Amino acid sequence: MSSQMHRVLVVDDHPLMRKGVIQLLALDEAFQLVGEASNGEEAVALALHRRPDLILLDLNMKGMSGLDTLKELRAEGVDCHVIALTVSDAYEDVISMLSQGANGYLLKDMEPEHMLSSLRLAANGEQVLSKEIAGYLLKRPQAEQTPKDEKLSAITRRESEILALIAKGNSNREIGETLHISEGTVKVHVKSLLKKLGMKSRVEAAVWFLS
């Protein structure tokens, strides 16, 4: 696990929930709060100014929704990890956020210790999903699928192996141990295969691969 301090932006339109998340982050020295926002417009402005490593984004906000905020963040070139932190376990919400480049999806009713451990993983580049919604990756409707053969033919055999392991939820370290390569080499392969597949995150690639 990296000892790097991760800069975090918290976005939620409920003050009590926002403060609760901030207090939770303060319990872990790995996280440094660089801003809090109560709506999507503030979130985009702060993300561009503060350049966080991790954004915790509520889904159901007044005005600009979490999904629209995510789209705007990506359109503005904000490429840090974005984790949806929400009460919604609706299939459509999960798939929409992941397909637009969210790097994880966590439910607000998680135990605090579990949430902190998930956020540590997310800050280090891992995909994080609450166990209640992880199975949604296997249930994507046929209408949402894209023919795979052409895209899969564009990636190397090693990248295909790594993609399959990503879809199983393996971390970069676990992939490296399985394939007997360094974690840094895994990161290079992941970046390459995401570019070839035209996808924004490893979670989106896992959704697509399992569909």
C-alpha positions in Angstrom: 0.0 0.0 0.0 1.3 3.4 -0.9 2.3 5.8 1.9 1.5 8.8 -0.3 -1.1 11.3 1.1 -4.1 11.4 -1.2 -5.9 14.7 -1.8 -9.7 14.3 -1.6 -12.7 16.4 -2.7 -16.0 15.6 -1.0 -19.2 16.4 -3.0 -22.6 16.1 -1.3 -25.6 18.4 -1.1 -26.5 17.2 2.5 -24.3 19.1 5.0 -24.6 16.4 7.7 -23.5 13.6 5.3 -20.7 15.8 3.9 -19.4 16.6 7.3 -19.6 12.9 8.4 -17.5 11.8 5.4 -15.0 14.5 6.1 -14.7 13.4 9.8 -14.3 9.8 8.7 -11.5 10.8 6.3 -9.8 12.7 9.1 -9.3 9.4 11.0 -6.9 8.2 8.3 -3.6 10.0 7.7 -3.5 8.8 4.2 -6.2 11.4 3.2 -5.9 15.1 3.0 -9.2 17.1 2.4 -8.6 19.7 -0.3 -12.2 20.9 -0.6 -15.9 20.2 -0.1 -18.8 21.1 -2.5 -22.5 21.1 -2.0 -23.4 21.0 -5.7 -22.0 20.0 -9.1 -21.0 23.4 -10.2 -18.9 23.9 -7.1 -17.4 20.5 -7.5 -16.2 21.1 -11.1 -14.7 24.5 -10.2 -12.9 23.1 -7.1 -11.7 20.0 -9.0 -10.1 22.2 -11.7 -8.5 24.5 -9.1 -7.4 22.1 -6.4 -6.6 19.0 -8.6 -7.6 16.3 -6.1 -6.5 12.7 -6.4 -9.9 11.4 -5.4 -13.4 12.8 -5.6 -16.2 11.3 -3.6 -19.4 12.2 -5.5 -23.0 12.0 -4.3 -25.4 10.9 -7.0 -28.8 12.5 -6.2 -28.0 16.2 -5.8 -30.3 19.2 -6.4 -29.5 21.0 -9.6 -26.7 19.2 -11.5 -26.9 15.5 -10.7 -23.9 13.4 -9.8 -24.0 11.8 -13.2 -24.0 15.2 -15.0 -21.3 16.4 -12.7 -19.2 13.3 -13.6 -19.7 14.0 -17.3 -18.7 17.6 -16.8 -15.6 16.6 -14.8 -14.4 14.3 -17.6 -15.3 16.8 -20.3 -13.1 19.3 -18.5 -10.2 16.9 -18.4 -10.4 16.0 -14.7 -8.9 12.4 -14.8 -8.6 11.7 -11.1 -10.4 8.8 -9.5 -14.1 9.5 -8.9 -16.1 7.3 -6.6 -19.9 7.5 -6.4 -20.9 7.6 -2.8 -24.7 7.3 -2.7 -27.8 5.7 -1.2 -29.0 4.5 -4.6 -28.5 0.8 -5.4 -30.6 1.1 -8.6 -29.1 -0.9 -11.5 -29.5 2.0 -13.9 -27.6 4.4 -11.6 -24.7 2.0 -11.1 -24.3 1.2 -14.8 -24.7 4.9 -15.8 -22.0 6.1 -13.4 -19.5 3.3 -14.3 -20.1 3.8 -18.0 -19.3 7.5 -17.7 -16.0 6.9 -16.1 -16.6 6.5 -12.4 -13.9 4.4 -10.8 -16.1 2.9 -8.2 -19.6 2.9 -6.6 -20.1 2.7 -2.8 -23.3 2.8 -0.8 -23.5 5.2 2.1 -24.8 2.5 4.6 -21.4 0.8 4.6 -19.6 0.3 7.9 -17.1 3.2 8.5 -14.1 0.9 8.7 -15.1 -0.9 5.4 -15.6 2.5 3.7 -12.2 3.7 4.8 -10.5 0.5 3.5 -12.4 0.8 0.2 -11.4 4.4 -0.2 -7.7 3.5 0.5 -8.0 1.0 -2.4 -9.6 3.5 -4.6 -7.0 6.1 -3.9 -4.4 3.6 -5.0 -6.1 2.9 -8.3 -8.2 -0.1 -7.5 -11.8 -0.6 -8.5 -14.2 -0.5 -5.5 -17.8 -1.6 -5.5 -20.2 -2.3 -2.6 -20.9 -6.0 -2.4 -24.6 -5.3 -2.8 -24.2 -4.0 -6.4 -21.1 -6.0 -7.6 -23.4 -8.6 -9.2 -24.8 -5.9 -11.5 -21.7 -6.2 -13.7 -23.0 -9.6 -14.7 -26.5 -8.4 -15.6 -25.9 -5.8 -18.3 -28.7 -6.0 -21.0 -27.8 -7.1 -24.5 -29.0 -3.7 -25.9 -26.1 -2.0 -24.0 -23.4 -4.3 -25.3 -20.8 -3.4 -28.0 -19.5 -6.1 -30.3 -16.3 -7.3 -28.7 -14.3 -9.2 -31.3 -13.0 -6.1 -33.1 -11.9 -4.4 -29.9 -10.4 -7.5 -28.3 -8.4 -8.1 -31.4 -6.7 -4.7 -30.9 -5.2 -5.6 -27.6 -2.3 -7.9 -26.9 -2.4 -11.4 -25.4 -0.9 -10.0 -22.2 -3.4 -7.2 -22.1 -6.2 -9.7 -22.6 -4.9 -11.7 -19.6 -4.8 -8.5 -17.5 -8.3 -7.5 -18.6 -9.7 -10.9 -17.5 -8.1 -10.5 -14.1 -9.4 -6.9 -13.7 -12.9 -8.2 -14.4 -12.4 -10.7 -11.5 -11.7 -7.7 -9.2 -7.9 -8.3 -8.9 -5.7 -5.4 -7.8 -2.6 -4.4 -9.8 -0.5 -6.1 -7.2 -2.5 -9.3 -7.4 -2.3 -9.2 -11.2 1.4 -8.8 -11.0 1.8 -11.7 -8.7 -0.4 -13.9 -10.9 1.4 -13.1 -14.1 4.9 -12.7 -12.5 5.4 -9.1 -13.6 5.9 -5.9 -11.6 3.1 -3.7 -10.4 4.5 -0.9 -12.5 4.4 -3.1 -15.6 0.7 -3.9 -14.9 -0.1 -0.2 -14.7 1.5 0.4 -18.1 -0.5 -2.5 -19.6 -3.8 -1.2 -18.0 -3.3 2.3 -19.4 -2.6 0.8 -22.8 -5.6 -1.5 -22.9 -8.0 1.2 -21.7 -6.7 3.5 -24.5 -7.2 0.8 -27.1 -10.6 -0.1 -25.9 -11.6 3.6 -25.7 -12.6 3.4 -22.1 -12.2 5.8 -19.2 -11.6 3.4 -16.3 -10.8 -0.2 -15.3 -14.3 -0.5 -13.8 -15.9 0.4 -17.2 -13.6 -2.2 -18.9 -14.7 -4.8 -16.3 -18.4 -4.0 -17.0 -17.9 -4.2 -20.7 -15.8 -7.5 -20.5 -18.4 -9.2 -18.3 -21.4 -8.1 -20.4 
